[in-house]
């Protein structure tokens, strides 16, 4: 069974529009995250560690809910868990440094 070229082109165009929309949404979410962090750290004097903790705690809850149907799939298990732990630590450090930098911008 083959797909007609017109249908394949329409499907590709639709996938491109979805990708563009997701990139725009990601950019808006990142800008909102930065603005919220700057407001919390600078205006309300919430400690950077607390803002970082809140960000990652929220991500854990959101990810758990979003990925629950796939939780037991082998594709979500890492072949190299130590590298994933190091990667997570780097992400936390960069987030803390980003929020500290936003305090001075």
N, C-alpha and C positions, 0 to 999 in steps of 0.2 A: 504494500500500500504506500503510495507516494503522495506527498502534499503538493498541491498546485502552487506554482510560483507566486501568483497574486496573493494567495492565502499566507504563504511563508513571508512575503514582504510586509504584509499588514501585521503579522505577528511580530516581526522584528521591529517595526516602527512602534508598535504598542509597548514592547519591552523597553525600547529606548526611552519612551516618554515616562514609563514607570521609573526607570533608573534616574532620569533627570529629576523627577518629582521627589524621589527618595533622597537624592543629594541635596536638593533645596531644603527639604524637611530637616535633614541632619545639620545643615548649616544654621538654620533657624534655632534648632534645639541647642547647638553648641553656643551660639550667641546668647541665648536665654540663660544657659548654665553659667556662662562667664559674668553676665550682668547680675544675676542673682548672687553669685559668689562675691562679686565686688561690693554689692550692697550689704550683704551680711557681714563681711569682714571689715569694710571701711565705715559704713554708716552706723551699724548696730554693735560694732566691736565684738562680734562673735569670734572666738578663737579659730584660727585656720584649721587646726586639728579637728575641731568639731564640725566645721563645714565639710572637710574632706571625709570624715567618718559618715556624715549624713548622706553625702553623695554616693559613697560605695554601698552603704546599707540599703539605700533606695534601689541601686542597681541590682543588688543581690535579690531583693524581693521581686522586682520587675522581671528579672531574668528567670527566676524560679517559676513564676506564674506563666511567662511566655514559653518557656522550654519544658514545662512539665510533661506534655504529651510525648516528648522525645527523650525524656530523662534516662531511660534504660537502653537506649540505642548505643551500640559499641562505638559509633562514630564520635560520640561526645567524650569518650575516654581518651586520655592522652597517653601516647607511647613513651613520652619523656616528661613525667610530672615535675621533675626538678627544674627543668627549663621553664615550665609554666609558672612555677612559684617565683622564680627569678623575674620573669616577665611581669608578673603581678606586682612584685615589689617595685620594679622600675616605674610602673604605671602610678602607683601610689606616690612615689617620690616626685614624679613629674607633675602630678596633680597638686601636691602641696606647694611645690615651687611656683606653679602657675598661679595659685591663689595668693601666695605671698607677693608675687609680681603684680597681680591685679590691685593689691592694696596700695601700691605706689604709683599706679597709672592714673 
